[in-house]
Amino acid sequence: MLTARMARLLTIGIAMVCSGSVMAATVKPVNPILAGQAIVLNGNASGAIACQACHGADGEGNAEQGYPMLAGLNAQYIQKQLHDFKHGRRQNPIMNTVAGHLSKKDIKDVAAYFSSLKPRLEGADPSSYEIGEKLAIKGDTADKIPACFSCHGQGAHGAGTMFPAIAGQHASYIATQLRNFKGGSRSNDPGSMMANVAKHLTDGQIEAVSVYISSLDPAH
C-alpha cells in the first residue's frame, strides 16, 4: 500500500521522465551546413583556425596567394582532401595543421558548407585559350594526354567523388597542383591518374589548360 509520501515521489518521478522525454523530442540536431559555417567563420574550440582566413567566407579562395576556390565542390571530395591532409597523405604545412584539429564530424560539416555555396566565375587571360581548350576537350593522343573533360566531366563540372569540379577554379591553383602531381609532391590521386597525366604536360601546356579551365563557368 502506497503512503502519501511515496505517492508524491512517484508522481514527481513520472513528471520528470515525461518532461525529459518532451525536451528530448523537441531538441533538433544541428544542421551540418550551419555547423560547418561556424567553423569556416570562427574556427573551432580544438585549435583549428577559421577557414575563411584563406578560402574566404564564401569559399571564393584567393588566386594571388594560391588558395583554391572551394565553393560548390563535391562534399565527399572535400572530405577526402581534408582527411588526406589530416593523416599526411597530402602535404601542405597550413592545411596539415588545420585538418589535424578537425574531428571527423567537423570535416563532414565543413565539406557540407562549402559544397552548398555557389561558385563565382573568375576572368582569365585568353592568350593561350585555344591550346588549353584543345587539351581540355580533346587531349593530345600523340603525347598520351587524355582530355580533362573525359574524367572531370563535360565543362569540367566534376564527375562523382573522385573527379572534382574544376571549372572556374583559379588558374594559378590549377597550375600549381598539376606541377605538384608532375613533380611528385602531391600523390593522393586514385591510381596515380593525375600524376600519369601531368608528367606528359609541358610547362606551357600546364599554363594553357589552367587558363582555359579557369575561364569556364562553374555554375551547373
Secondary structure, DSSP 8 states (H G I E B T S, - for coil): ---HHHHHHHHHHHHHHHHHHHHHHH-----HHHHHHHHHHH--TTS---THHHH-TTS--BTTTTB---TT--HHHHHHHHHHHHTTSS--HHHHHHHHT--HHHHHHHHHHHHHS--------GGGHHHHHHHHHT-BGGGTB--THHHH-GGG--BTTTB---TT--HHHHHHHHHHHHHTS---SGGGHHHHHHTT--HHHHHHHHHHHHHS----
